[in-house]
Amino acid sequence: MNNTIKSSILGAFALFALSASAQETFSNKKGSEYKFTTVVDLDETEVKNQNRTGTCWSFSSLSFFESELIRKGKGKHFLSPMYIVRNAYIGKAENYLRMYGTFNFGQGGAFHDIPWVMERYGIVPEVAYKGLNYGEDAHNHDEMEAILKAIVVELAKKPQGDKLTPVWKDAFEGVVDAYLGDIPTKVEDFKFTYEGKEYNPQTYYKSLDLNMDDYVSITSYTHHPFYKPFVLEVQDNWAMRTGYNLPLDEFMTVMKDALKNGYTFAWGADVSEKGFSYRDGLAINPEDPTTIKTKGSDDKFFNSAGAEKISNAFLAPVKEKMVSQEERQMAFDSQETTDDHGMHVTGLIKDQDGTNYFVVKNSWGKDHNQCDGYFYASEAYARYKTMNILVHKDALSKDMKKKLGIK
């Protein structure tokens, strides 16, 4: 080997080593001492804004499916959250009345709702159904929900001959469509052109090649047997669909391994904790949460999740508590852990101490923190406050699929 070639090779190796050792670090906000490095960074679409609506479940689930389309080589698609919301409202009303008005009815929902809608009504791109039929530029469902709730509450009383008339659903749909946009009675009659081709919701859904049977919900609680499916008892699970139950350590392994194997997941969690500070771009579980003070309140996102938090814990890493399975269960049973928010996990990072954090894509726009609408949830926080995830079944190992009976 001549000296010129040898020098070139050695120089290339040196450059590679220098690049690896000097991996770019970043932080959660200006002035913070957190130093993060990337472990996994998966493809996603841009951050959206649910604004004044309780529709995080739709935004986060569709963000997840948009990443799935990228992973499957289908390119970038922006799916319509309000098309999902519109059709889910029909299902919620039917369910509420079948339960004689004793079940939940509201803006909230679950990851399960997206398969429920897509299997029945298909899906459309956002450009075909924006859901802003009431003269505003941003989503706000306060007035619509008030009217819809009043309708179903009165219908549950069966005011006309102690039975429901055959046209109640037409009246209900009329209100939904007045606010979100009219949809033909027959889905196949809803025609639109997208990227030069004509579709209806069903043919567009078919073109995406998304098989809803490939997606599984997973959680970890002890009041049901492990490795078996059960209906998670939260109000927004109105469709009463099931998820699989895993021991906590295995649940966390599934979450981290999914990302390392190239799969993002939809993430449902409690965000009304002291350690959650969206403004600071962090969700942590400090051993001593009393050091965190909350300043003011913010009901913009239906809880105090947007309130200002004051603590050095958001400026430099602190010791966190890794809860046990029993502590996690206790928080759920005491209703300290609540089903607050749906989000989308797109990556994994580490801080300077080697602590894992999940990269979380939110649906509150980009203007409320310095992370462009994302935040970083520590493994300790996720271990404690994750309600459930929705993920492609192939993100699970062969052994895990076997344990759960998934083919």
C-alpha positions in Angstrom: 0.0 0.0 0.0 1.5 3.3 -1.0 1.8 6.2 1.5 -0.7 8.4 -0.3 -3.5 5.7 -0.1 -2.5 4.8 3.5 -2.7 8.5 4.6 -6.1 8.9 2.9 -7.6 5.9 4.7 -6.1 6.9 8.1 -7.5 10.4 7.5 -11.0 9.1 6.8 -11.0 6.9 9.9 -9.8 9.9 12.0 -12.6 12.1 10.6 -15.2 9.4 11.3 -13.9 9.0 14.9 -13.9 12.7 15.4 -17.5 13.0 14.1 -18.7 10.1 16.3 -17.0 11.6 19.4 -18.3 15.1 18.8 -21.9 14.1 18.2 -24.1 17.2 18.3 -25.8 17.9 21.6 -29.0 19.9 22.2 -31.1 21.0 25.1 -34.7 21.5 26.1 -34.5 25.3 26.2 -32.1 28.3 26.3 -30.0 28.4 29.5 -30.6 24.7 30.4 -27.8 22.4 31.4 -29.5 19.3 29.9 -27.2 17.9 27.1 -29.1 15.5 24.9 -27.7 13.3 22.2 -29.8 11.4 19.7 -30.2 7.6 19.9 -33.1 7.1 17.5 -34.7 9.7 15.2 -37.6 8.4 13.0 -39.5 10.1 10.3 -42.6 12.1 11.0 -44.8 14.8 9.5 -45.0 18.4 10.7 -46.5 19.4 14.1 -50.2 20.4 13.9 -52.5 22.2 16.4 -55.6 20.8 17.8 -56.3 24.3 19.4 -59.3 24.4 21.6 -60.5 20.9 21.1 -60.2 17.7 23.0 -59.2 15.8 19.9 -55.6 14.9 20.8 -56.5 11.2 20.3 -57.2 11.9 16.6 -54.2 14.2 15.9 -51.7 11.8 17.7 -53.1 8.7 16.1 -53.1 10.1 12.6 -49.6 11.5 13.2 -48.5 7.9 14.1 -50.2 6.5 10.9 -48.5 9.2 8.8 -45.2 8.0 10.1 -46.3 4.4 9.3 -47.0 5.5 5.7 -43.5 6.9 5.5 -42.0 3.8 7.0 -43.9 1.7 4.5 -42.5 3.7 1.6 -45.9 5.5 0.8 -44.4 9.0 1.2 -45.8 11.9 3.2 -49.6 12.1 3.6 -51.5 14.5 5.8 -54.6 12.7 7.0 -57.7 14.6 8.2 -58.1 14.6 12.0 -61.6 16.1 11.7 -62.9 13.4 9.3 -62.1 11.0 12.1 -63.7 13.2 14.7 -66.8 13.7 12.6 -67.4 10.0 12.2 -66.4 9.1 15.8 -69.1 11.5 17.1 -71.7 9.4 15.3 -70.4 6.3 17.0 -70.2 8.0 20.4 -73.9 9.2 20.1 -75.1 5.7 19.2 -73.1 4.2 22.1 -74.4 6.8 24.5 -78.0 6.1 23.6 -77.5 2.3 23.7 -76.3 2.8 27.2 -79.4 4.8 28.1 -77.4 7.9 28.7 -75.1 6.4 31.3 -71.9 6.3 29.3 -69.4 9.0 28.5 -70.0 11.5 25.7 -67.6 14.3 24.9 -64.7 15.5 22.8 -62.3 12.9 24.1 -61.5 9.6 22.4 -59.0 6.8 22.2 -56.4 5.4 19.8 -58.9 2.7 19.0 -61.2 5.2 17.4 -59.1 5.5 14.3 -59.4 1.8 13.3 -63.1 2.0 14.3 -63.6 4.9 11.8 -61.3 3.8 9.1 -62.8 0.3 8.9 -66.3 1.8 8.5 -65.8 5.1 6.7 -62.4 5.1 5.3 -60.1 8.2 5.6 -59.4 11.3 3.6 -56.4 13.7 3.3 -56.7 16.9 5.3 -57.0 19.0 2.2 -60.3 17.2 1.4 -61.9 17.7 4.8 -60.4 20.5 7.1 -63.3 20.5 9.5 -63.5 24.3 9.7 -67.0 25.0 8.5 -67.8 27.7 11.1 -65.8 30.7 10.0 -62.7 30.3 12.1 -59.1 29.6 11.2 -58.3 27.3 14.1 -60.2 24.4 15.6 -62.7 25.2 18.4 -65.4 22.7 19.3 -66.9 24.4 22.5 -70.1 25.5 20.9 -70.6 22.3 18.8 -70.0 20.0 21.8 -72.5 21.9 23.9 -75.2 21.4 21.3 -74.3 17.8 20.6 -74.3 17.0 24.3 -77.7 18.6 24.8 -79.1 16.6 21.9 -78.0 13.2 23.2 -78.9 14.0 26.8 -82.5 14.8 25.8 -82.7 11.9 23.4 -81.7 9.5 26.2 -84.9 10.5 27.9 -86.9 9.3 24.9 -89.3 12.2 24.9 -91.4 11.1 22.0 -93.5 8.0 22.7 -90.9 6.4 25.0 -88.8 5.5 22.0 -86.3 7.0 19.6 -87.5 8.1 16.2 -85.8 6.7 13.1 -84.5 10.2 12.2 -82.7 11.2 15.4 -79.3 10.3 13.8 -80.1 12.6 10.8 -80.7 15.5 13.1 -77.5 14.8 15.1 -75.4 14.4 11.9 -76.8 17.7 10.6 -75.3 19.5 13.6 -71.9 17.8 13.2 -71.8 18.6 9.5 -72.9 22.2 10.0 -69.7 22.7 12.0 -67.2 20.3 10.5 -68.4 20.0 6.9 -71.1 18.1 5.0 -70.5 14.5 4.1 -72.8 12.5 1.7 -74.9 9.8 3.4 -73.1 7.2 1.3 -69.4 7.3 1.8 -68.7 6.3 -1.8 -70.4 9.5 -2.9 -67.8 11.7 -1.1 -65.5 12.2 -4.1 -62.3 14.2 -4.1 -59.2 14.6 -6.2 -55.8 14.0 -4.6 -52.4 14.1 -6.3 -54.2 13.9 -9.7 -56.4 10.9 -8.9 -60.1 10.7 -7.9 -60.9 8.9 -4.7 -63.6 8.4 -2.2 -62.8 7.8 1.5 -62.8 4.0 1.1 -60.7 3.9 -2.1 -58.2 6.3 -0.6 -57.9 4.2 2.6 -57.4 1.1 0.4 -54.6 3.0 -1.5 -52.7 3.6 1.7 -52.4 -0.1 2.4 -52.9 0.3 6.1 -54.3 -2.9 7.7 -55.8 -2.0 11.0 -55.5 -5.6 12.2 -51.7 -5.0 12.3 -51.9 -2.5 15.1 -52.1 -3.4 18.8 -52.7 -1.5 22.0 -50.5 -2.3 25.0 -50.5 -1.3 28.6 -49.4 -2.5 32.1 -51.7 -2.9 35.0 -52.1 -5.6 37.7 -55.9 -5.7 38.0 -56.1 -7.9 34.9 -53.9 -10.9 34.0 -50.7 -10.3 32.2 -50.3 -11.4 28.6 -54.1 -11.2 28.0 -56.2 -8.5 26.4 -58.6 -6.4 28.4 -60.8 -3.3 28.1 -58.9 -0.4 29.8 -61.4 1.3 32.1 -61.1 4.9 31.1 -64.0 7.2 30.1 -62.7 7.9 26.6 -62.6 4.3 25.6 -66.2 4.5 24.5 -65.7 1.8 21.8 -64.6 -0.5 24.6 -61.9 -2.1 22.5 -59.2 -4.2 24.1 -55.4 -3.8 24.6 -52.7 -6.3 25.7 -51.4 -6.3 29.3 -47.7 -6.7 30.0 -45.5 -6.6 33.1 -44.1 -3.1 33.5 -40.4 -4.0 32.7 -41.5 -5.8 29.5 -43.8 -2.9 28.6 -40.9 -0.4 28.8 -38.7 -2.8 26.8 -41.3 -2.9 24.1 -41.4 0.9 23.9 -37.7 1.3 23.6 -37.1 -1.6 21.2 -39.9 -0.5 18.9 -38.1 2.8 18.3 -34.7 1.0 17.9 -36.3 -1.3 15.3 -37.7 1.7 13.3 -41.3 1.9 14.6 -42.9 5.0 16.2 -45.9 4.6 18.4 -48.9 6.6 19.6 -48.6 7.4 23.3 -51.4 8.0 25.8 -50.3 9.5 29.2 -51.1 11.6 32.2 -49.8 15.1 31.6 -51.3 16.8 34.7 -48.3 16.0 36.9 -45.9 18.4 38.5 -43.0 16.9 36.5 -44.7 17.6 33.2 -43.8 21.0 31.8 -44.5 21.5 28.2 -43.2 25.1 28.3 -39.8 23.6 29.4 -39.9 20.8 26.9 -39.7 18.1 29.6 -41.7 15.4 31.4 -39.7 14.0 34.4 -40.5 12.2 37.6 -38.2 13.8 40.3 -37.6 12.0 43.5 -38.7 15.2 45.3 -41.5 16.8 43.3 -42.1 19.4 46.1 -39.3 21.4 44.5 -41.6 22.2 41.5 -43.9 25.1 41.9 -46.8 25.9 39.5 -47.4 29.5 38.6 -50.8 30.4 37.4 -53.0 28.0 35.4 -53.7 27.2 31.8 -56.9 25.6 30.7 -56.1 26.0 27.0 -55.3 22.3 26.9 -58.1 21.1 29.2 -55.8 20.8 32.3 -52.8 22.5 33.9 -50.4 20.9 31.5 -49.6 24.3 29.9 -49.1 26.2 33.2 -45.7 27.6 34.0 -43.6 25.4 36.2 -40.7 26.8 38.3 -37.9 24.4 39.3 -34.2 23.8 38.8 -35.2 20.3 37.7 -36.1 21.7 34.3 -32.6 23.4 34.1 -30.4 20.4 35.0 -30.9 16.6 35.4 -32.1 15.5 38.8 -32.4 12.1 40.4 -35.7 10.5 39.3 -37.9 7.9 40.9 -38.3 4.6 38.9 -41.7 3.4 40.2 -42.5 -0.2 40.8 -45.4 -2.1 39.2 -47.3 -1.7 42.5 -46.8 2.0 42.7 -47.9 2.5 39.2 -51.0 0.4 39.9 -51.7 2.4 43.1 -51.7 5.7 41.2 -54.1 4.3 38.6 -56.5 2.9 41.2 -56.5 6.1 43.3 -57.1 8.1 40.1 -54.0 10.1 40.7 -53.0 8.9 37.2 -55.6 10.1 34.7 -56.2 9.6 31.0 -55.2 13.1 29.9 -53.6 13.2 26.5 -52.6 11.4 23.3 -49.3 12.1 21.7 -46.8 10.5 19.2 -43.4 9.2 20.2 -40.9 9.5 17.3 -37.5 9.0 18.8 -35.2 8.2 21.7 -32.4 10.4 23.2 -30.0 10.3 26.2 -28.8 13.1 28.5 -25.3 13.5 29.8 -25.9 11.0 32.6 -27.1 8.3 30.3 -30.8 8.7 31.1 -33.3 7.7 28.4 -35.9 10.2 27.2 -38.7 9.6 24.6 -39.0 12.3 21.9 -42.7 13.2 21.9 -44.5 15.0 19.1 -47.4 17.0 20.5 -50.4 18.6 18.8 -50.3 22.0 20.5 -48.6 23.9 17.6 -45.0 25.1 17.7 -45.4 28.4 19.7 -45.5 27.2 23.3 -42.0 25.9 23.9 -38.5 26.0 22.4 -38.6 22.4 21.1 -40.7 23.2 18.0 -43.8 21.6 19.5 -42.0 18.5 20.8 -40.9 17.6 24.3 -38.8 15.0 26.0 -40.3 12.5 28.4 -37.9 10.6 30.7 -38.0 6.8 31.0 -39.0 7.3 34.7 -41.9 9.5 33.7 -43.1 7.1 31.0 -42.8 4.2 33.3 -45.1 5.9 35.8 -47.6 7.8 33.7 -48.1 5.9 30.4 -51.7 4.8 30.0 -51.2 2.8 26.8 -49.5 2.8 23.4 -50.6 1.9 19.9 -47.9 0.2 17.8 -47.5 -2.0 14.8 -47.4 -5.7 15.9 -44.1 -6.2 14.0 -42.4 -3.9 16.4 -42.8 -6.7 19.0 -40.2 -9.5 19.2 -41.1 -13.0 18.1 -41.1 -14.1 21.8 -43.4 -11.3 22.8 -45.8 -12.0 20.0 -45.8 -15.6 21.1 -46.5 -14.6 24.8 -49.5 -12.5 23.6 -50.8 -14.9 21.1 -50.3 -12.4 18.2 -49.6 -13.9 14.7 
